Amino acid sequence: MSPNEVNLVAHCYFEHQKFLWGMLDRSTNIKYKIEIMWQDISAIRLVDEENKPGILEIEVCIYFSF
């Protein structure tokens, strides 16, 4: 296992109309969170190929500074 391995969990909250990603850095036990409101999303694309990791692409119509 890599010392910089991160657990990633994605949630979709229909009632609150937002997507949320929670990330836990196992090496430091620090949690990170990204929230995107539905009205800020302009496109969503899912790439799901057999025996490969899935990719979820979300295009936003606003600029985020991290």
N, C-alpha and C positions, 0 to 999 in steps of 0.2 A: 504494500500500500504506500502511495506517495505521501510524504510528510505534509504536503500542501493540499491534500484532498478536501473537497468541499461537498457537503450534502446540499442538494438543491431541491426545493419543493415548490411547486406552482399551485396556486389556488385561483379559482374563478368564482367571484361572489356576485351572483345574479341580483340579489336584493340590493346590494350597495353599488352595483354597476362598476366593478373594478377587477383588474387582474392583480395578483400579488405574488411575488417571488420571495421566498425566505431561503437564505443561504447560511449554513453553519460551517465555519472554518474549523475543522477538527484539530488542527495544530495549535490554535489559540483559543478555541471555544468562544469566538466572537461571532455574533449573529448579525447579519445584514438583511435589509428588507428593501424591496423596490415595489412601489404601487403605481399602477397606471389606470387612470379613469377611462371608461369606455369612450367618452366623447373625444379623447385625445388619440384614439387609435384610428388609423386610416386604412390599414390592411393587416390581415393575418394569413399566414401560410404554414402548413404542416407538411414536413417531408418525413415519411415513415417507410423505410425500406427494410425488407426482411433481413434479419441477422445484423442490423446496423443500428447505432443509436439514433433516436428520433431527433428531429430539429423543428423547433417552433420559432418562426420568425414573426415579429410584430413590428409593424411600421407605425411610427407615431407622427402626428402632424404638428407637434410642438418640439422645441429644443430643450433637451435635458442637460443640465450640468451636474456631473457627478463629482 
